[in-house]
Amino acid sequence: MANPRKPRALKAVAGTDRPDRERPELELPPADGIPEPPDFLDVQGAQEFTRVANLLHGAGVLAAADNAILAAYAGAWAGLVRRWSSGVHPTAADLNAFRALAGELGLSPAARARIPSDGGKKNPSNPFSKNGKKPHD
């Protein structure tokens, strides 16, 4: 398995940050508010949908396009809860699917390390924030 990505802040501290390798970020419109859970989710799924939507909205990272992946995550969570509550162990495929969906939403420590903590904005008071950038005329 490949090594996980090193957080950008850690690269800056280690002196290995390469601004020329920064990826352009896609800007999606933010969600107008906290979306309602879809009707097809059961009680556990709807509760998890609302809980995670509140977390993502509070962090300012919930976009209008995130409803489908959030619903898939909540549905996977509800399936795991059903299996555990009935005494059946979930399959490795179920756990891997859930883990992948959680990672897509930034709900694991490794996934959060890939999300810029400053919303992708440079700190102008940082004297090193212009390293690697050409001055504009």
N, C-alpha and C positions, 0 to 999 in steps of 0.2 A: 504494500500500500504506500502511496506517495506521502511525503511529509506534508503536513498542513501548511498553508500560507503563513508567513510570519507577519504579524501586525505591522502596519506602516510606522507606528510610533516606535516600535522596537528596532526597526530598520534605521530610523533616524538617529536613535541613541547609539546604535552600533556603527553608524557611519556608512551603511551600505544602501541607503535610500537612493534610488535613481529617479529623479523627477522626469527624465526623458522616457521612462517606461510607464508613466501614469496612464491609466485607461480613461478615456473620456466617459463621463457618467451620463446616463440617459435620465432626463428629467421627466417624470410622469406627474400629472396633476395630482395634488394631494386629495385625499378623501374629504368630502364635504363635512362629514361627521362620522360617527360610529355606525357602520351598517348593521342592519337587522340580520340575524341568522336566517339562512334559507329554510324553507318549510320542510325539506326532505331530511333535515337533521333531527335526530331524536333529542331527548332532554339533555343527556350528557354532551352530545355534540353541540347543541345550541349554547349550553353554558360555557363550553370551552371556546367556541367561536366568539362569544361576547367578551370573555376574559382576555383572550389574546388580542382581539380588536381594540379593546381599551388600552392594553399595554403598548401596542404598536402606534395607536393614535397619540397616546401620551408622549411617546418618544419622537413623534413627528415623522415617522417613516411609513405610515399607512397610506397607500396610494389607492385611487379609485379602481385600479386594475387588479388589486390584490384579493378581491372577494372570492374568486374561484379557488385560488391556492389555499386561502384561509378556510374555505368550506371543505376542501379535500383533507386538510390537516385535521380539522375538527371531526370529520367523519372517521378518519383513521383512529383518532383518539377514542371516539365512542366505541369503535370496534374492539380496541384493546380493553377498554373498561368492561364491555360485555363479556369478553373471553375470561378476563381475570375474575369477574364476579361470579361466573358460572363454574369456576374451578378448572377451566381449561387454559393451558399455557398457550400464549400466542406463538405463531410460527416465526421463524427467523425472517421470512419474507415480509410478514406483517410489521415486525419491529424495524426492519431495514427501510420499509416504505415510510413508516412514521418518522424515523430519524431523518430521512432525506427531506420530507416535507417540513419538518421542524427546522432543518438547516436552511431551506429556501427562505423561510420567514425570519431567519436570524435568531432562532430560539435556542441555540446551543452556544457554549463558550467559543468554540472554534468559528462558528458562523458570525458571531458578534465581533470577533477579531478582524474580520474582513470588512466590517462596516465602519466608515470613518466616524469617529466620535464627535467631530465638529460639524457634521453634516456636509463634509466635502469642501468646506470653506477654509481658506488659509487664514492664519492669525496674522494680521498686519503688524502687530507689535512684536512679533517674533523676528529677530534680526536675520535669521537664516531662512525665512519663508521665501525669499527670492532666489535662493541658490538654484542654479541650473536654468533660470529663466532669462531670456533675452530682454533687454530694456526696450520698451515701446517708445516710438517717437511721438 
